[in-house]
Amino acid sequence: MTDVTLEKPLLIIKINETKARPQLFIAILSLVIGLLMIPLLIGTSILFFAVYFFQIKSEFIRIYESYSDINPGLACSRWFIPNKSIRSVRQEKKILIIDIEQNGKMISRKIPLQLFSESDAKTVVTFYKNNAEYNSQKL
């Protein structure tokens, strides 16, 4: 047996349910149109429902003590971002851009802030900006 301890996240950020409602509206609308006129839209509406419920239930950002784990979507792989690799953070409109150093190269990761509630978006921005400032002082 190995002694493996699972680290619990300090903070979990999910997509704000009210921000995802337009997708639910489209799913309901396509289901109604599919039942009344175009049966092909029923399958599309089921897909929209599945994506909506996946987005609502999934944890978009998990913040741990030494790293964060970001799951940008269904078809995307998770982003593992160690706190010590964050070099700079900037906000352009409603997108947070995080520049990280990975294997000696600079990589930019973009997080759409409009998906979160106002308080969650501020928390995310503050967390990453504080890490970038801390890392810039260490260099």
N, C-alpha and C positions, 0 to 999 in steps of 0.2 A: 504494500500500500504506500502511496505517496501522500505527503502532507501538503495538500493544495488548499489554500484559502482563497475564497472568492471575495474580491473587493466589491463593496457596495458603493454605488454612485452617491456623490455628495448632493447632486442636483440632477433632475431629469426635466428636460424641456420638451413638451409635445406641441404639435400644431394646434392652434386655436380653432376650436370647432366652428365658430362663427365665420372664420376666414375660409373654411372649406365648404360652406353651405352652397355657394353657386354650383359646385360640382354635383352636389346632391340634387339641386333643382334641375340640372341638365339630365341627370339620371332618371328622375321622375317624369320629366317632360318627354324624354325619348321612349320611356316605357309606355306612356299613354298614347303617344303617336304610333308606337309599334303595335299596340293592341287594337287601335282604331283603323290604321291605314297601312302601315308598312311593317310587316312582321319581322323583317330583317333588323329593325331597330331594337327589338327585344334583347337580342344578344349583346348589342352595344350598351344598352342600359344596364344589363347585368354586370358588364365590365366596369362601367362607371360606378355602380354601387360597390363593387369589390374594392376598387381603388379608393373610394371615399372612406370606407370602413377601415381599410388598411392604414390610411393616413391618420385617421382619428385615433386609432389604437396604438400606432407605433410611437416609439420614443425617438424623436428627431436628434436630440443632443443629450448625451449622458456625460456629465462632468465628474471626473474622479479627482483624487488629490494630486496626482502627477501627470495626468493626461485627460484628454476628452475623446469621445467616440461619437462620430456624426454619421447618421444614416440618412443620406439625401433623398432616397426614394426606392421604389420597388425594384427597378432594374439596375440600380447603382450599388457598387460595393461600399462598405463602410470606410470612413476616413478615421484613421487612428492618428491623433495629433498629440505628441508629447508636449507638455507645457514648456519645456526648456528649448524646444525647436522653433517656437514662435518668434519671428524677427520683427514683423510690423503688422499693424492692423489699421485699416482705413475704412470709412463708411462712405459709399457713393449712393446717394438717394436712399433706397431701401434695401441695399445689399451690403453686407459686411464682407470685406475682403481680407483674408488672413494670409500673410506670406510666411511660409514655414521653410526651414532648411531640412531637406531629406536627402541623405546619401550625397552630401556636398553640393546639391543643386537647390535653387530656390523654386518653390512651388506655391502657386496661389490657390486658395480654396475660397469659394464664394458661398455665403449663407444668405438666403433670402429672408430678411427680417420681417417682411409683411405677412409671413405665415404665422407669426407668434403674436401673443397679446402684447400690449404696450409694456407692461412690467417685465415680461419674459424677454422681450427684445432688449430692454435696457440692461437686464442682468447679463445677457450674452455679450453685449458690447463691452460692458464694464469688465467682465471676466477676462476676455481676450486682450483688451487694452492694458489691463493691469499686468498680465503675463508678458506682453510685449515690452512694456516699460521696465519691468523687473529684469528681463533678459538683456535689454539694451544697457542697463546699468552694470551688469556683470561683465559685459564685453569691454 
